Amino acid sequence: MDEDEVLRRREEKGKAVVNEADMVGVKVRFSDGALPDHSLRLGKDDSVRLLIRRVVEEVGLTPPKRIKIVYMGRILVEGKSLIDQGWNAQEEHVLSALVFDS
């Protein structure tokens, strides 16, 4: 395993050293309307998969539920970061979370 892979795994587990300058605020709106908007801080290079995991944990969605993150009409790829997929942290756009029953 190379150094980049080790760093990625540490970040996903929440064990990486966090630099506050590399953090961005993210606001998520749920499609089912049952939950209020949820805001959290995330690293600029964190994957959408990590965002989904954090949202599920912090909001307390039950296991049969799963979500997909949508930005500007596109379902985002879980293995890429928000920035890599065109999301602009400066404009504070709201992400949509499509809630599905598994």
C-alpha positions as CSV (number, residue, x, y, z in Angstrom):
1,M,0.0,0.0,0.0
2,D,1.4,3.4,-1.0
3,E,1.5,6.5,1.2
4,D,-1.5,8.1,-0.6
5,E,-3.7,5.0,0.0
6,V,-2.7,5.0,3.7
7,L,-3.6,8.7,4.0
8,R,-6.9,8.2,2.2
9,R,-7.9,5.4,4.6
10,R,-6.9,7.4,7.7
11,E,-9.1,10.3,6.4
12,E,-12.1,8.1,5.8
13,K,-11.8,6.7,9.3
14,G,-11.5,10.2,10.8
15,K,-8.0,9.7,12.1
16,A,-6.2,12.2,9.8
17,V,-4.6,15.4,11.1
18,V,-7.1,18.2,10.2
19,N,-6.0,21.6,9.1
20,E,-8.9,24.1,9.6
21,A,-7.9,26.0,6.4
22,D,-8.6,22.8,4.4
23,M,-12.2,22.5,5.8
24,V,-15.3,23.7,4.0
25,G,-18.9,24.0,5.2
26,V,-21.4,21.8,3.5
27,K,-25.2,22.0,3.7
28,V,-27.4,19.0,2.7
29,R,-31.1,19.1,2.0
30,F,-33.0,15.8,2.2
31,S,-35.4,14.7,-0.6
32,D,-38.0,13.1,1.6
33,G,-38.6,16.4,3.5
34,A,-38.8,14.4,6.8
35,L,-35.5,15.8,8.0
36,P,-34.3,19.4,8.3
37,D,-31.3,20.7,6.4
38,H,-28.0,19.5,7.9
39,S,-24.8,21.4,7.9
40,L,-21.3,19.9,8.6
41,R,-17.6,20.6,8.0
42,L,-15.7,18.5,5.6
43,G,-12.2,18.5,4.2
44,K,-11.8,20.0,0.7
45,D,-10.5,16.7,-0.7
46,D,-12.8,14.3,1.2
47,S,-14.8,11.9,-0.9
48,V,-18.5,12.0,-1.4
49,R,-18.6,8.6,0.2
50,L,-17.2,10.1,3.4
51,L,-19.8,12.9,3.2
52,I,-22.6,10.3,2.9
53,R,-21.2,8.3,5.8
54,R,-21.0,11.4,8.0
55,V,-24.5,12.5,7.2
56,V,-26.0,9.1,7.9
57,E,-24.2,8.9,11.2
58,E,-25.0,12.5,12.3
59,V,-28.6,12.5,11.3
60,G,-29.2,8.9,12.5
61,L,-30.7,7.4,9.4
62,T,-31.7,3.8,10.0
63,P,-29.8,1.1,8.1
64,P,-32.4,0.2,5.4
65,K,-32.1,3.8,4.2
66,R,-29.3,4.9,1.8
67,I,-28.6,8.3,0.2
68,K,-27.1,9.6,-3.1
69,I,-25.8,13.1,-3.2
70,V,-26.9,15.4,-6.1
71,Y,-25.4,18.7,-7.2
72,M,-26.7,20.8,-10.1
73,G,-28.9,17.9,-11.3
74,R,-26.1,15.3,-11.4
75,I,-25.7,12.3,-9.0
76,L,-22.2,12.6,-7.7
77,V,-19.6,9.8,-7.9
78,E,-18.9,8.5,-4.4
79,G,-15.2,8.0,-5.0
80,K,-14.4,11.6,-6.0
81,S,-14.4,14.8,-3.9
82,L,-17.0,17.5,-4.2
83,I,-14.5,20.0,-5.6
84,D,-13.5,17.5,-8.3
85,Q,-17.1,17.3,-9.4
86,G,-17.6,21.1,-9.8
87,W,-19.0,22.0,-6.4
88,N,-17.9,25.5,-5.3
89,A,-17.4,26.0,-1.6
90,Q,-17.3,29.8,-1.9
91,E,-20.8,30.0,-3.3
92,E,-22.3,27.8,-0.5
93,H,-24.6,25.8,-2.8
94,V,-26.9,23.3,-1.1
95,L,-26.4,19.7,-1.9
96,S,-29.5,17.4,-2.3
97,A,-29.5,14.1,-0.6
98,L,-31.9,11.6,-2.3
99,V,-33.1,9.2,0.4
100,F,-33.9,5.6,-0.7
101,D,-35.1,2.5,1.0
102,S,-32.7,-0.4,0.3
